[in-house]
Every structure is written in C-alpha cells, then in structure tokens.
Amino acid sequence: LLGGGLSLGGFLRVYATNGDLSNASAISVSLFLIVMTSVVLGSGLPFALAKLGIDPANAGTSIQVVMDILGVAITCVTCQLVLVQFASSLA
C-alpha cells in the first residue's frame, strides 16, 4: 500500500513536470522497489542482528546507510532496464 501510493505520487509528479511516460514509469517502478526493499530490510534486520547477538537497536542507523546505497543502485538499475532495454525492445 505504501509502495503503491508513493509510486503513484512519483509517477504523477514526474509526468506533470517532465511529460514523458517512460521517465515517469522508470521512476515509479524504482520508487516501488525502493519502498519494498526498505520495508523488508527494515523489518528483518533487527531480527537478524538479535540472532547474531548484536543489539537490535543498532538496526536503525544501519538500515539508513544500507538503503541510501541500495536506493541509488535500485534507481540506476531500474532506469537502465526501463529506459534502455525495455524501450529498445518496443522499438
């Protein structure tokens, strides 16, 4: 629900400011994947840290750093797939 809402908002904003359907789709898909990744990692990391004997309270700062890096990587890979590879297969 959160990923879908943010993706829709991102799609509308990019489409309204840029007017390009492929750019809006690429950003929308990447936003959805980033939110889903952060939800899974954010809920699973405290349990993983507890299992390793590390204080689960450390998960908050760790997830911020991990999601900063993964967010950029997910956006780059998703935009590459949507804008280059998928678009070239349609042409």
JOJO-V221105 format. One record per run of one state. SS is the DSSP state (H for helix, E for strand, L for the rest). FROM is the first residue (numbers start at 1). LEN is the number of residues. If there is no record, write none. Layout:
SS|FROM|LEN + SS|FROM|LEN
This chain:
L|1|1 + H|2|17 + L|19|2 + H|21|31 + L|52|4 + H|56|35 + L|91|1
